[in-house]
Amino acid sequence: MKNLSVLIVFSVICGYLQSQTVNFDFPHFAGQKYVVYLPKGDKQDTVYYGSLDKYGKSTFVLPLAHKDFVGIARWSLPDGGGLEIVLNKEKNFIIHCTEAHPNDDNIVYINTPENEFMYGQYLQQANVINKAIACQSVLQQYRAQDAVYRFIDVEKQRLEEQFAEIQTGIRQSPLYAARIREFSDYLTHTGSRLNLTEKEIEMECRNFVLTKMDFVQLYYSGFWNDVINKYIASVSGNDSLLVADSRKLLARAGNKQIKEELLHKLILLYNKYGKENLLADLGVEDLVSRGRPAPMLILTNKHIRPVSSLIIFYESGCNNCENVLIQLRGNYPVLKEKGVEVISIAADRDEDTFRRNADLFPWADKYCDFKGFDGENFKNYGIIGTPAIFLVDKEGVIIGKYANMDEIVRE
């Protein structure tokens, strides 16, 4: 028994040493509590609760269940503020700031090439872009034959070369932080050179998503929703291109879980842009779509066919779900006035988690069978990801499927 105890202690110590650790040093936030989240597609896992000591110091140890995590961690202070931190198996690094208002200019990263690259490169690139914009603005005020024009034009060309070198460094870097920079550049429509035409930038963006982007890296980056939404929006006006590109994305999606979540995202977006009729081309039979009768809801001690209802499927802890639920609570009086009943159905498996959220809802119909996505309602409505919202008319026919409240308010 003694040997077994020693073995257990030794295993725990080894596990601790193998885990990723981050040392926080923020004197101005001494005594404050914090939470660490890890993104997973549209959701996020809460993996750690901690507190800064009286000196503003704390050590976060990534739980062993997530020790191989590579992605972005969100360090959040409940009273406001926080950081996004690259985790890529770097051990025992330090994040330090002595200022009362931390920002990219005064936070110091020690012993972490990943975070030094992500934030240092971001500042460097932003500085070059701002100077190039300023040069272009000055050039517009002078004639080409003016001496000052030639001087500024030389500086502008130097900045363009510097920017191209930065972009080459991003593409060639093996760091995960470099992939984060690529996702960010895609979202901001930033090309590999400053003098590219709009069409050339669009071609680069398309090529990045369809041939270069790693979906596993995207899944844990916190950019999953934004990148996919932006790309599908860019091709939604061309049916043949939308279907062809969707097939390419699904083929490159990686493991089964990520592929299923991508497919669910595509289903929601196809409905958003009125392209439900194209889902069959992806091998999806969307029986729960606009114009079809809403399936029966199996609720506590009763079965109902919803009419004049807004049905929301959600999961506590899902960042997008929380945002939509906040909007829904704000719009509830308007919906109630128009005779629309709200029915919320949770994918939670823990009753305490469900109650903490559901008790905040002003509507009466809030349910959870604690079976997660295996629950009958989730299966009947084809839910493989949340949030998923259905609006049902007075005849019990689905008016539409949505992913956010803005579309529903307009509807």
C-alpha positions as CSV (number, residue, x, y, z in Angstrom):
1,M,0.0,0.0,0.0
2,K,2.9,2.3,0.9
3,N,4.5,1.7,-2.5
4,L,1.2,2.4,-4.2
5,S,0.8,5.8,-2.4
6,V,4.4,6.7,-3.5
7,L,3.6,5.8,-7.0
8,I,0.4,7.9,-7.0
9,V,2.3,10.9,-5.6
10,F,5.1,10.4,-8.1
11,S,2.5,10.2,-11.0
12,V,0.8,13.4,-9.8
13,I,4.1,15.3,-9.6
14,C,5.2,14.0,-13.1
15,G,1.8,15.1,-14.5
16,Y,2.2,18.6,-12.9
17,L,5.6,18.9,-14.5
18,Q,4.3,17.9,-17.9
19,S,1.4,20.3,-17.7
20,Q,1.5,23.7,-19.3
21,T,1.9,26.4,-16.6
22,V,1.4,30.2,-16.8
23,N,2.7,32.6,-14.1
24,F,0.7,35.8,-13.8
25,D,2.2,38.9,-12.3
26,F,-0.3,41.8,-12.2
27,P,0.3,43.9,-9.0
28,H,-2.6,46.3,-9.7
29,F,-5.1,43.4,-9.7
30,A,-4.0,41.8,-6.4
31,G,-6.7,39.7,-4.8
32,Q,-8.9,39.4,-7.9
33,K,-10.4,36.2,-9.0
34,Y,-10.0,34.9,-12.5
35,V,-11.3,32.2,-14.8
36,V,-9.6,30.4,-17.7
37,Y,-11.6,29.2,-20.7
38,L,-10.5,27.1,-23.7
39,P,-12.4,27.6,-27.0
40,K,-13.8,24.6,-28.9
41,G,-15.5,25.7,-32.1
42,D,-18.5,27.7,-31.0
43,K,-18.2,26.7,-27.4
44,Q,-15.7,27.2,-24.6
45,D,-14.7,25.0,-21.7
46,T,-14.2,26.5,-18.3
47,V,-11.1,24.7,-17.1
48,Y,-9.8,26.7,-14.2
49,Y,-10.8,29.1,-11.4
50,G,-8.1,31.0,-9.5
51,S,-7.2,34.1,-7.6
52,L,-4.2,36.5,-7.7
53,D,-2.5,36.8,-4.3
54,K,-1.9,39.9,-2.4
55,Y,1.1,40.7,-4.7
56,G,-0.9,40.1,-7.8
57,K,0.7,36.8,-8.6
58,S,-0.7,33.4,-9.4
59,T,0.2,30.2,-11.2
60,F,-2.2,28.6,-13.6
61,V,-1.7,24.9,-14.2
62,L,-3.5,23.5,-17.2
63,P,-5.5,20.5,-16.0
64,L,-4.1,17.1,-17.0
65,A,-7.2,16.4,-19.1
66,H,-6.2,19.3,-21.3
67,K,-2.4,19.0,-21.1
68,D,-2.0,18.5,-24.8
69,F,-4.1,21.5,-25.7
70,V,-2.8,23.7,-28.4
71,G,-4.8,26.9,-29.0
72,I,-5.9,30.1,-27.4
73,A,-6.8,30.3,-23.7
74,R,-8.9,33.1,-22.4
75,W,-7.9,34.5,-19.0
76,S,-10.8,36.5,-17.8
77,L,-11.3,38.7,-14.8
78,P,-15.0,38.6,-13.7
79,D,-14.8,42.4,-12.9
80,G,-13.7,43.1,-16.4
81,G,-10.6,42.7,-18.5
82,G,-8.5,39.7,-19.4
83,L,-6.1,38.3,-22.0
84,E,-5.9,35.8,-24.8
85,I,-2.9,33.6,-24.3
86,V,-1.3,31.1,-26.8
87,L,-0.8,27.7,-25.2
88,N,1.5,25.4,-27.2
89,K,3.2,23.1,-24.6
90,E,5.4,26.0,-23.3
91,K,6.0,25.4,-19.6
92,N,6.4,27.9,-16.8
93,F,6.3,31.1,-18.8
94,I,5.5,34.5,-17.3
95,I,3.0,37.3,-18.2
96,H,3.9,40.5,-16.3
97,C,2.5,44.0,-16.2
98,T,3.0,46.7,-13.6
99,E,0.5,49.1,-15.1
100,A,-3.1,49.7,-13.9
101,H,-4.4,49.5,-17.5
102,P,-2.7,46.6,-19.3
103,N,-2.5,46.7,-23.1
104,D,-0.3,45.4,-25.9
105,D,2.3,48.0,-25.3
106,N,2.9,47.4,-21.6
107,I,2.4,43.7,-21.0
108,V,5.7,41.7,-21.0
109,Y,5.8,38.0,-22.0
110,I,8.8,36.1,-20.7
111,N,10.0,32.6,-21.8
112,T,7.1,32.2,-24.3
113,P,8.2,32.6,-28.0
114,E,4.5,31.9,-29.0
115,N,3.1,34.9,-27.2
116,E,6.1,37.1,-27.9
117,F,5.5,36.4,-31.6
118,M,1.7,36.9,-31.6
119,Y,1.7,40.3,-29.8
120,G,5.1,41.5,-31.0
121,Q,4.4,40.7,-34.6
122,Y,0.9,42.3,-34.3
123,L,2.4,45.6,-33.1
124,Q,5.1,45.5,-35.8
125,Q,2.7,44.9,-38.6
126,A,0.2,47.5,-37.4
127,N,3.0,50.0,-37.2
128,V,4.1,49.4,-40.8
129,I,0.5,49.6,-42.1
130,N,-0.2,52.9,-40.3
131,K,3.0,54.4,-41.6
132,A,2.2,53.2,-45.2
133,I,-1.3,54.7,-44.9
134,A,0.2,58.0,-43.7
135,C,2.7,58.0,-46.7
136,Q,-0.1,57.4,-49.1
137,S,-2.1,60.3,-47.7
138,V,0.9,62.6,-48.0
139,L,1.6,61.5,-51.6
140,Q,-1.9,62.5,-52.6
141,Q,-1.1,66.1,-51.6
142,Y,1.9,66.5,-53.8
143,R,2.8,66.2,-57.5
144,A,5.2,63.4,-58.7
145,Q,7.8,65.9,-59.7
146,D,8.0,67.4,-56.2
147,A,11.1,66.5,-54.2
148,V,9.1,65.7,-51.1
149,Y,7.0,63.3,-53.2
150,R,10.0,61.3,-54.3
151,F,11.3,61.1,-50.7
152,I,7.9,59.9,-49.3
153,D,7.5,57.5,-52.3
154,V,10.9,55.8,-51.4
155,E,9.7,55.5,-47.8
156,K,6.4,54.0,-48.9
157,Q,8.3,51.4,-51.1
158,R,10.5,50.6,-48.1
159,L,7.5,50.0,-45.9
160,E,5.9,47.8,-48.6
161,E,9.1,45.6,-48.6
162,Q,9.1,45.5,-44.8
163,F,5.4,44.4,-44.8
164,A,6.1,41.6,-47.3
165,E,9.0,40.4,-45.2
166,I,6.7,40.3,-42.1
167,Q,4.1,38.3,-44.1
168,T,6.8,35.9,-45.3
169,G,7.9,35.4,-41.7
170,I,4.3,34.5,-40.7
171,R,3.9,32.0,-43.4
172,Q,7.2,30.3,-42.7
173,S,6.9,30.2,-38.9
174,P,6.0,26.9,-37.3
175,L,4.5,28.6,-34.3
176,Y,0.8,28.3,-33.6
177,A,0.8,32.0,-33.0
178,A,1.6,32.5,-36.7
179,R,-1.6,30.6,-37.5
180,I,-3.5,33.0,-35.3
181,R,-2.0,35.9,-37.2
182,E,-3.1,34.3,-40.5
183,F,-6.7,33.9,-39.2
184,S,-6.7,37.5,-38.0
185,D,-5.3,38.7,-41.4
186,Y,-8.0,36.8,-43.2
187,L,-10.7,38.4,-41.1
188,T,-9.3,41.9,-41.6
189,H,-8.9,41.3,-45.3
190,T,-5.1,41.8,-45.2
191,G,-3.1,40.5,-48.1
192,S,0.5,39.3,-48.4
193,R,1.6,42.7,-49.8
194,L,0.4,46.2,-49.3
195,N,0.1,47.0,-53.0
196,L,-2.3,44.2,-53.9
197,T,-5.5,44.9,-55.7
198,E,-8.9,44.1,-54.1
199,K,-9.3,41.1,-56.5
200,E,-5.8,39.8,-55.6
201,I,-6.6,39.9,-51.9
202,E,-9.8,38.1,-52.5
203,M,-8.0,35.4,-54.4
204,E,-5.5,35.0,-51.6
205,C,-8.2,34.8,-49.0
206,R,-10.0,32.1,-50.9
207,N,-6.9,30.1,-51.4
208,F,-6.0,30.3,-47.7
209,V,-9.4,28.9,-46.6
210,L,-9.7,26.2,-49.3
211,T,-6.2,24.9,-49.4
212,K,-4.0,26.1,-46.5
213,M,-6.1,26.6,-43.4
214,D,-5.9,23.9,-40.7
215,F,-9.4,23.2,-39.3
216,V,-8.1,21.7,-36.1
217,Q,-6.0,24.8,-35.4
218,L,-9.0,27.0,-36.3
219,Y,-11.3,24.9,-33.9
220,Y,-9.2,25.8,-30.9
221,S,-8.4,29.4,-31.9
222,G,-11.6,31.3,-30.9
223,F,-11.9,32.3,-34.6
224,W,-14.0,29.3,-35.7
225,N,-17.3,31.1,-35.9
226,D,-16.0,34.3,-37.5
227,V,-13.8,32.7,-40.2
228,I,-16.5,30.2,-41.4
229,N,-19.3,32.9,-41.3
230,K,-17.1,35.3,-43.3
231,Y,-16.2,32.8,-45.9
232,I,-19.7,31.4,-46.5
233,A,-21.0,35.0,-46.7
234,S,-18.5,35.7,-49.4
235,V,-19.7,32.9,-51.7
236,S,-23.4,32.8,-50.7
237,G,-24.4,34.7,-53.8
238,N,-23.2,32.0,-56.2
239,D,-25.0,28.7,-55.6
240,S,-22.6,26.4,-57.6
241,L,-19.6,28.0,-55.9
242,L,-21.3,27.8,-52.4
243,V,-21.9,24.1,-52.8
244,A,-18.5,23.3,-54.4
245,D,-16.6,25.2,-51.7
246,S,-18.7,23.7,-48.9
247,R,-17.7,20.2,-50.1
248,K,-14.0,21.2,-50.1
249,L,-14.3,22.6,-46.6
250,L,-16.0,19.4,-45.4
251,A,-13.3,17.2,-47.1
252,R,-10.6,19.1,-45.3
253,A,-12.3,19.4,-41.9
254,G,-10.1,16.8,-40.1
255,N,-11.6,14.5,-37.5
256,K,-15.2,13.4,-37.2
257,Q,-16.2,15.8,-34.4
258,I,-14.9,18.9,-36.2
259,K,-16.5,17.7,-39.5
260,E,-19.9,17.3,-37.8
261,E,-19.7,20.8,-36.2
262,L,-18.7,22.3,-39.5
263,L,-21.6,20.6,-41.2
264,H,-24.0,21.9,-38.5
265,K,-22.5,25.4,-39.1
266,L,-23.1,25.1,-42.8
267,I,-26.7,24.0,-42.2
268,L,-27.4,27.1,-40.1
269,L,-25.7,29.4,-42.6
270,Y,-27.5,27.8,-45.6
271,N,-30.8,28.5,-43.8
272,K,-29.6,32.1,-43.0
273,Y,-29.0,32.9,-46.7
274,G,-32.1,31.0,-47.9
275,K,-30.1,28.2,-49.5
276,E,-31.9,25.3,-47.7
277,N,-32.7,23.7,-51.1
278,L,-29.0,23.2,-51.7
279,L,-28.4,21.1,-48.6
280,A,-29.2,17.9,-50.4
281,D,-26.2,18.5,-52.6
282,L,-24.1,18.2,-49.4
283,G,-25.8,14.9,-48.5
284,V,-28.0,16.6,-45.9
285,E,-31.7,16.0,-45.8
286,D,-32.9,19.0,-43.8
287,L,-36.4,17.9,-42.7
288,V,-36.6,20.7,-40.1
289,S,-36.5,23.7,-42.3
290,R,-38.5,26.7,-43.5
291,G,-42.0,25.7,-44.6
292,R,-42.1,22.3,-42.9
293,P,-44.2,21.4,-39.8
294,A,-42.3,21.8,-36.6
295,P,-41.7,18.4,-34.9
296,M,-43.4,17.5,-31.7
297,L,-41.7,18.7,-28.6
298,I,-41.3,16.1,-25.8
299,L,-41.4,18.2,-22.6
300,T,-41.8,17.3,-18.9
301,N,-45.0,15.2,-18.6
302,K,-46.4,16.4,-22.0
303,H,-45.9,16.4,-25.7
304,I,-46.8,19.5,-27.7
305,R,-46.7,20.7,-31.3
306,P,-45.4,24.3,-31.0
307,V,-47.4,27.1,-32.5
308,S,-46.6,30.9,-32.4
309,S,-43.3,30.0,-30.7
310,L,-39.6,30.7,-30.7
311,I,-37.7,27.5,-29.8
312,I,-34.1,27.9,-28.7
313,F,-31.7,25.0,-28.3
314,Y,-28.6,26.0,-26.2
315,E,-25.9,24.8,-24.0
316,S,-24.7,26.5,-20.8
317,G,-21.1,27.6,-21.2
318,C,-21.4,28.0,-25.0
319,N,-20.2,31.6,-25.6
320,N,-22.4,32.2,-28.6
321,C,-25.4,30.7,-26.7
322,E,-24.8,33.1,-23.8
323,N,-24.8,36.1,-26.1
324,V,-28.0,35.0,-27.9
325,L,-29.7,34.3,-24.6
326,I,-28.8,37.8,-23.3
327,Q,-30.3,39.3,-26.5
328,L,-33.4,37.0,-26.2
329,R,-34.0,38.2,-22.6
330,G,-33.8,41.8,-23.8
331,N,-36.2,41.2,-26.7
332,Y,-38.6,38.9,-24.7
333,P,-41.1,41.7,-23.9
334,V,-41.5,42.5,-27.6
335,L,-42.0,38.8,-28.5
336,K,-44.5,38.4,-25.7
337,E,-46.4,41.4,-26.9
338,K,-46.6,39.9,-30.4
339,G,-47.9,36.6,-28.9
340,V,-44.8,34.6,-29.5
341,E,-44.0,32.1,-26.7
342,V,-40.4,31.3,-25.9
343,I,-39.4,27.7,-25.3
344,S,-35.8,27.0,-24.3
345,I,-34.3,23.5,-24.3
346,A,-30.8,22.9,-22.8
347,A,-28.2,20.4,-23.7
348,D,-26.8,20.4,-20.2
349,R,-26.2,17.2,-18.4
350,D,-25.9,18.7,-14.9
351,E,-29.0,20.0,-13.1
352,D,-27.2,22.7,-11.1
353,T,-25.6,24.1,-14.3
354,F,-29.0,24.1,-16.0
355,R,-30.7,25.8,-13.1
356,R,-28.1,28.6,-12.8
357,N,-28.9,29.7,-16.3
358,A,-32.6,28.9,-16.6
359,D,-33.5,30.7,-13.4
360,L,-32.5,34.0,-15.2
361,F,-35.0,33.5,-18.0
362,P,-38.2,35.5,-17.8
363,W,-40.2,32.9,-19.8
364,A,-41.9,29.9,-18.2
365,D,-41.1,27.1,-20.7
366,K,-37.5,26.1,-20.0
367,Y,-36.6,22.4,-20.2
368,C,-33.7,20.0,-20.0
369,D,-33.7,16.2,-20.0
370,F,-30.0,16.1,-19.0
371,K,-29.2,13.8,-22.0
372,G,-27.2,16.4,-23.8
373,F,-27.3,16.2,-27.6
374,D,-28.7,12.7,-27.3
375,G,-32.0,14.0,-26.0
376,E,-35.1,13.3,-28.1
377,N,-35.8,16.9,-28.9
378,F,-32.3,17.5,-30.1
379,K,-32.5,14.5,-32.3
380,N,-35.9,15.3,-33.7
381,Y,-34.8,18.8,-34.6
382,G,-31.5,17.6,-36.0
383,I,-29.4,19.7,-33.5
384,I,-25.7,18.9,-33.6
385,G,-24.5,22.3,-32.4
386,T,-25.8,25.3,-30.5
387,P,-27.3,27.9,-30.5
388,A,-30.1,26.8,-32.9
389,I,-33.3,28.8,-33.0
390,F,-36.6,28.0,-34.7
391,L,-39.4,30.4,-35.3
392,V,-42.8,28.7,-35.7
393,D,-46.0,30.4,-36.9
394,K,-49.6,30.0,-35.6
395,E,-50.2,27.0,-37.9
396,G,-47.2,25.1,-36.5
397,V,-45.0,25.7,-39.6
398,I,-41.4,26.6,-39.3
399,I,-40.8,30.2,-40.5
400,G,-37.0,29.9,-40.3
401,K,-33.9,28.6,-38.5
402,Y,-31.5,31.2,-37.1
403,A,-28.2,31.5,-35.2
404,N,-28.7,35.0,-33.8
405,M,-31.4,37.3,-32.6
406,D,-30.9,40.1,-35.1
407,E,-32.4,38.0,-37.9
408,I,-35.3,37.0,-35.7
409,V,-36.1,40.6,-34.8
410,R,-36.2,41.5,-38.5
411,E,-38.4,38.5,-39.3
